[in-house]
Amino acid sequence: MWYFAWILGVTMAVLLASMSAMMCDARECALDDERKKLESSSS
């Protein structure tokens, strides 16, 4: 039965890692969008 817990643990780790990567990417994209807006409005 230990393999069920192992598979669930690995699955949860992979899901958390992908969610973290997506959140980090979204944050960077939002910062880039704000920079572009500020640059275009100041020009």
PyMOL Python script that loads the backbone (N, CA, C, O; Angstrom):
from pymol import cmd

cmd.read_pdbstr("""\
ATOM      1  N   MET A   1       0.808  -1.209   0.000  1.00  0.00           N
ATOM      2  CA  MET A   1       0.000   0.000   0.000  1.00  0.00           C
ATOM      3  C   MET A   1       0.852   1.274   0.000  1.00  0.00           C
ATOM      4  O   MET A   1       0.348   2.356  -0.302  1.00  0.00           O
ATOM      5  N   TRP A   2       2.122   1.150   0.333  1.00  0.00           N
ATOM      6  CA  TRP A   2       2.972   2.344   0.398  1.00  0.00           C
ATOM      7  C   TRP A   2       3.081   3.029  -0.953  1.00  0.00           C
ATOM      8  O   TRP A   2       3.291   4.240  -1.019  1.00  0.00           O
ATOM      9  N   TYR A   3       2.940   2.263  -2.036  1.00  0.00           N
ATOM     10  CA  TYR A   3       3.109   2.846  -3.366  1.00  0.00           C
ATOM     11  C   TYR A   3       1.987   3.836  -3.694  1.00  0.00           C
ATOM     12  O   TYR A   3       2.193   4.770  -4.469  1.00  0.00           O
ATOM     13  N   PHE A   4       0.796   3.633  -3.104  1.00  0.00           N
ATOM     14  CA  PHE A   4      -0.279   4.611  -3.328  1.00  0.00           C
ATOM     15  C   PHE A   4       0.106   5.963  -2.730  1.00  0.00           C
ATOM     16  O   PHE A   4      -0.065   7.003  -3.366  1.00  0.00           O
ATOM     17  N   ALA A   5       0.618   5.941  -1.526  1.00  0.00           N
ATOM     18  CA  ALA A   5       1.047   7.178  -0.874  1.00  0.00           C
ATOM     19  C   ALA A   5       2.207   7.808  -1.643  1.00  0.00           C
ATOM     20  O   ALA A   5       2.279   9.030  -1.767  1.00  0.00           O
ATOM     21  N   TRP A   6       3.109   6.978  -2.156  1.00  0.00           N
ATOM     22  CA  TRP A   6       4.259   7.476  -2.904  1.00  0.00           C
ATOM     23  C   TRP A   6       3.797   8.161  -4.186  1.00  0.00           C
ATOM     24  O   TRP A   6       4.251   9.259  -4.505  1.00  0.00           O
ATOM     25  N   ILE A   7       2.897   7.515  -4.917  1.00  0.00           N
ATOM     26  CA  ILE A   7       2.387   8.095  -6.161  1.00  0.00           C
ATOM     27  C   ILE A   7       1.633   9.393  -5.869  1.00  0.00           C
ATOM     28  O   ILE A   7       1.796  10.377  -6.591  1.00  0.00           O
ATOM     29  N   LEU A   8       0.814   9.404  -4.823  1.00  0.00           N
ATOM     30  CA  LEU A   8       0.099  10.634  -4.473  1.00  0.00           C
ATOM     31  C   LEU A   8       1.074  11.745  -4.094  1.00  0.00           C
ATOM     32  O   LEU A   8       0.866  12.901  -4.462  1.00  0.00           O
ATOM     33  N   GLY A   9       2.131  11.409  -3.365  1.00  0.00           N
ATOM     34  CA  GLY A   9       3.124  12.402  -2.976  1.00  0.00           C
ATOM     35  C   GLY A   9       3.864  12.970  -4.172  1.00  0.00           C
ATOM     36  O   GLY A   9       4.075  14.180  -4.259  1.00  0.00           O
ATOM     37  N   VAL A  10       4.262  12.102  -5.099  1.00  0.00           N
ATOM     38  CA  VAL A  10       4.969  12.558  -6.297  1.00  0.00           C
ATOM     39  C   VAL A  10       4.032  13.420  -7.148  1.00  0.00           C
ATOM     40  O   VAL A  10       4.436  14.465  -7.658  1.00  0.00           O
ATOM     41  N   THR A  11       2.790  12.981  -7.295  1.00  0.00           N
ATOM     42  CA  THR A  11       1.816  13.754  -8.072  1.00  0.00           C
ATOM     43  C   THR A  11       1.603  15.135  -7.456  1.00  0.00           C
ATOM     44  O   THR A  11       1.563  16.134  -8.174  1.00  0.00           O
ATOM     45  N   MET A  12       1.469  15.196  -6.152  1.00  0.00           N
ATOM     46  CA  MET A  12       1.270  16.487  -5.483  1.00  0.00           C
ATOM     47  C   MET A  12       2.494  17.380  -5.649  1.00  0.00           C
ATOM     48  O   MET A  12       2.351  18.587  -5.847  1.00  0.00           O
ATOM     49  N   ALA A  13       3.685  16.814  -5.571  1.00  0.00           N
ATOM     50  CA  ALA A  13       4.909  17.601  -5.745  1.00  0.00           C
ATOM     51  C   ALA A  13       4.992  18.167  -7.162  1.00  0.00           C
ATOM     52  O   ALA A  13       5.363  19.326  -7.348  1.00  0.00           O
ATOM     53  N   VAL A  14       4.647  17.352  -8.158  1.00  0.00           N
ATOM     54  CA  VAL A  14       4.680  17.818  -9.541  1.00  0.00           C
ATOM     55  C   VAL A  14       3.649  18.915  -9.756  1.00  0.00           C
ATOM     56  O   VAL A  14       3.939  19.917 -10.410  1.00  0.00           O
ATOM     57  N   LEU A  15       2.448  18.737  -9.214  1.00  0.00           N
ATOM     58  CA  LEU A  15       1.410  19.761  -9.354  1.00  0.00           C
ATOM     59  C   LEU A  15       1.821  21.070  -8.689  1.00  0.00           C
ATOM     60  O   LEU A  15       1.628  22.143  -9.260  1.00  0.00           O
ATOM     61  N   LEU A  16       2.377  20.989  -7.505  1.00  0.00           N
ATOM     62  CA  LEU A  16       2.807  22.208  -6.813  1.00  0.00           C
ATOM     63  C   LEU A  16       3.943  22.902  -7.559  1.00  0.00           C
ATOM     64  O   LEU A  16       3.981  24.130  -7.631  1.00  0.00           O
ATOM     65  N   ALA A  17       4.865  22.121  -8.112  1.00  0.00           N
ATOM     66  CA  ALA A  17       5.969  22.713  -8.862  1.00  0.00           C
ATOM     67  C   ALA A  17       5.457  23.416 -10.120  1.00  0.00           C
ATOM     68  O   ALA A  17       5.914  24.511 -10.448  1.00  0.00           O
ATOM     69  N   SER A  18       4.520  22.800 -10.815  1.00  0.00           N
ATOM     70  CA  SER A  18       4.004  23.431 -12.036  1.00  0.00           C
ATOM     71  C   SER A  18       3.177  24.668 -11.694  1.00  0.00           C
ATOM     72  O   SER A  18       3.234  25.663 -12.416  1.00  0.00           O
ATOM     73  N   MET A  19       2.412  24.621 -10.609  1.00  0.00           N
ATOM     74  CA  MET A  19       1.646  25.800 -10.200  1.00  0.00           C
ATOM     75  C   MET A  19       2.585  26.942  -9.817  1.00  0.00           C
ATOM     76  O   MET A  19       2.335  28.098 -10.157  1.00  0.00           O
ATOM     77  N   SER A  20       3.649  26.616  -9.120  1.00  0.00           N
ATOM     78  CA  SER A  20       4.621  27.630  -8.719  1.00  0.00           C
ATOM     79  C   SER A  20       5.268  28.262  -9.945  1.00  0.00           C
ATOM     80  O   SER A  20       5.437  29.480 -10.005  1.00  0.00           O
ATOM     81  N   ALA A  21       5.628  27.438 -10.918  1.00  0.00           N
ATOM     82  CA  ALA A  21       6.245  27.957 -12.141  1.00  0.00           C
ATOM     83  C   ALA A  21       5.273  28.851 -12.902  1.00  0.00           C
ATOM     84  O   ALA A  21       5.669  29.892 -13.426  1.00  0.00           O
ATOM     85  N   MET A  22       4.010  28.456 -12.967  1.00  0.00           N
ATOM     86  CA  MET A  22       3.019  29.273 -13.672  1.00  0.00           C
ATOM     87  C   MET A  22       2.791  30.608 -12.967  1.00  0.00           C
ATOM     88  O   MET A  22       2.649  31.644 -13.617  1.00  0.00           O
ATOM     89  N   MET A  23       2.756  30.580 -11.632  1.00  0.00           N
ATOM     90  CA  MET A  23       2.553  31.820 -10.883  1.00  0.00           C
ATOM     91  C   MET A  23       3.744  32.759 -11.064  1.00  0.00           C
ATOM     92  O   MET A  23       3.567  33.968 -11.210  1.00  0.00           O
ATOM     93  N   CYS A  24       4.948  32.207 -11.054  1.00  0.00           N
ATOM     94  CA  CYS A  24       6.150  33.017 -11.248  1.00  0.00           C
ATOM     95  C   CYS A  24       6.162  33.618 -12.646  1.00  0.00           C
ATOM     96  O   CYS A  24       6.500  34.790 -12.813  1.00  0.00           O
ATOM     97  N   ASP A  25       5.801  32.836 -13.643  1.00  0.00           N
ATOM     98  CA  ASP A  25       5.762  33.316 -15.018  1.00  0.00           C
ATOM     99  C   ASP A  25       4.698  34.398 -15.171  1.00  0.00           C
ATOM    100  O   ASP A  25       4.932  35.402 -15.843  1.00  0.00           O
ATOM    101  N   ALA A  26       3.539  34.207 -14.562  1.00  0.00           N
ATOM    102  CA  ALA A  26       2.468  35.200 -14.649  1.00  0.00           C
ATOM    103  C   ALA A  26       2.899  36.517 -13.996  1.00  0.00           C
ATOM    104  O   ALA A  26       2.584  37.598 -14.493  1.00  0.00           O
ATOM    105  N   ARG A  27       3.622  36.413 -12.881  1.00  0.00           N
ATOM    106  CA  ARG A  27       4.089  37.623 -12.199  1.00  0.00           C
ATOM    107  C   ARG A  27       5.078  38.382 -13.083  1.00  0.00           C
ATOM    108  O   ARG A  27       5.014  39.608 -13.181  1.00  0.00           O
ATOM    109  N   GLU A  28       5.993  37.650 -13.727  1.00  0.00           N
ATOM    110  CA  GLU A  28       6.966  38.297 -14.612  1.00  0.00           C
ATOM    111  C   GLU A  28       6.280  38.938 -15.808  1.00  0.00           C
ATOM    112  O   GLU A  28       6.644  40.040 -16.217  1.00  0.00           O
ATOM    113  N   CYS A  29       5.286  38.251 -16.374  1.00  0.00           N
ATOM    114  CA  CYS A  29       4.557  38.806 -17.520  1.00  0.00           C
ATOM    115  C   CYS A  29       3.810  40.068 -17.116  1.00  0.00           C
ATOM    116  O   CYS A  29       3.763  41.030 -17.882  1.00  0.00           O
ATOM    117  N   ALA A  30       3.226  40.075 -15.927  1.00  0.00           N
ATOM    118  CA  ALA A  30       2.502  41.255 -15.461  1.00  0.00           C
ATOM    119  C   ALA A  30       3.461  42.430 -15.289  1.00  0.00           C
ATOM    120  O   ALA A  30       3.121  43.563 -15.631  1.00  0.00           O
ATOM    121  N   LEU A  31       4.650  42.169 -14.765  1.00  0.00           N
ATOM    122  CA  LEU A  31       5.631  43.243 -14.605  1.00  0.00           C
ATOM    123  C   LEU A  31       6.084  43.773 -15.967  1.00  0.00           C
ATOM    124  O   LEU A  31       6.244  44.980 -16.145  1.00  0.00           O
ATOM    125  N   ASP A  32       6.291  42.868 -16.925  1.00  0.00           N
ATOM    126  CA  ASP A  32       6.683  43.301 -18.269  1.00  0.00           C
ATOM    127  C   ASP A  32       5.594  44.151 -18.908  1.00  0.00           C
ATOM    128  O   ASP A  32       5.894  45.154 -19.556  1.00  0.00           O
ATOM    129  N   ASP A  33       4.328  43.761 -18.733  1.00  0.00           N
ATOM    130  CA  ASP A  33       3.220  44.535 -19.296  1.00  0.00           C
ATOM    131  C   ASP A  33       3.169  45.936 -18.690  1.00  0.00           C
ATOM    132  O   ASP A  33       2.945  46.917 -19.400  1.00  0.00           O
ATOM    133  N   GLU A  34       3.377  46.025 -17.380  1.00  0.00           N
ATOM    134  CA  GLU A  34       3.367  47.341 -16.728  1.00  0.00           C
ATOM    135  C   GLU A  34       4.512  48.209 -17.251  1.00  0.00           C
ATOM    136  O   GLU A  34       4.333  49.402 -17.496  1.00  0.00           O
ATOM    137  N   ARG A  35       5.690  47.602 -17.421  1.00  0.00           N
ATOM    138  CA  ARG A  35       6.824  48.357 -17.959  1.00  0.00           C
ATOM    139  C   ARG A  35       6.524  48.872 -19.356  1.00  0.00           C
ATOM    140  O   ARG A  35       6.827  50.023 -19.669  1.00  0.00           O
ATOM    141  N   LYS A  36       5.932  48.035 -20.197  1.00  0.00           N
ATOM    142  CA  LYS A  36       5.614  48.452 -21.566  1.00  0.00           C
ATOM    143  C   LYS A  36       4.588  49.582 -21.559  1.00  0.00           C
ATOM    144  O   LYS A  36       4.690  50.518 -22.352  1.00  0.00           O
ATOM    145  N   LYS A  37       3.596  49.498 -20.664  1.00  0.00           N
ATOM    146  CA  LYS A  37       2.591  50.570 -20.584  1.00  0.00           C
ATOM    147  C   LYS A  37       3.230  51.878 -20.154  1.00  0.00           C
ATOM    148  O   LYS A  37       2.933  52.940 -20.702  1.00  0.00           O
ATOM    149  N   LEU A  38       4.115  51.789 -19.163  1.00  0.00           N
ATOM    150  CA  LEU A  38       4.773  53.017 -18.696  1.00  0.00           C
ATOM    151  C   LEU A  38       5.675  53.614 -19.766  1.00  0.00           C
ATOM    152  O   LEU A  38       5.730  54.834 -19.919  1.00  0.00           O
ATOM    153  N   GLU A  39       6.377  52.775 -20.502  1.00  0.00           N
ATOM    154  CA  GLU A  39       7.262  53.270 -21.554  1.00  0.00           C
ATOM    155  C   GLU A  39       6.455  53.901 -22.691  1.00  0.00           C
ATOM    156  O   GLU A  39       6.845  54.941 -23.223  1.00  0.00           O
ATOM    157  N   SER A  40       5.347  53.285 -23.063  1.00  0.00           N
ATOM    158  CA  SER A  40       4.566  53.811 -24.181  1.00  0.00           C
ATOM    159  C   SER A  40       3.818  55.090 -23.781  1.00  0.00           C
ATOM    160  O   SER A  40       3.603  55.961 -24.624  1.00  0.00           O
ATOM    161  N   SER A  41       3.423  55.214 -22.522  1.00  0.00           N
ATOM    162  CA  SER A  41       2.702  56.420 -22.095  1.00  0.00           C
ATOM    163  C   SER A  41       3.643  57.593 -21.897  1.00  0.00           C
ATOM    164  O   SER A  41       3.239  58.745 -22.058  1.00  0.00           O
ATOM    165  N   SER A  42       4.902  57.315 -21.548  1.00  0.00           N
ATOM    166  CA  SER A  42       5.860  58.414 -21.338  1.00  0.00           C
ATOM    167  C   SER A  42       6.448  58.928 -22.649  1.00  0.00           C
ATOM    168  O   SER A  42       6.984  60.035 -22.695  1.00  0.00           O
ATOM    169  N   SER A  43       6.351  58.134 -23.711  1.00  0.00           N
ATOM    170  CA  SER A  43       6.927  58.545 -25.001  1.00  0.00           C
ATOM    171  C   SER A  43       6.032  59.526 -25.713  1.00  0.00           C
ATOM    172  O   SER A  43       6.360  59.977 -26.811  1.00  0.00           O
TER     173      SER A  43
END
""", "prot")
cmd.dss("prot")
cmd.show_as("cartoon", "prot")
cmd.util.cbc("prot")
cmd.orient("prot")
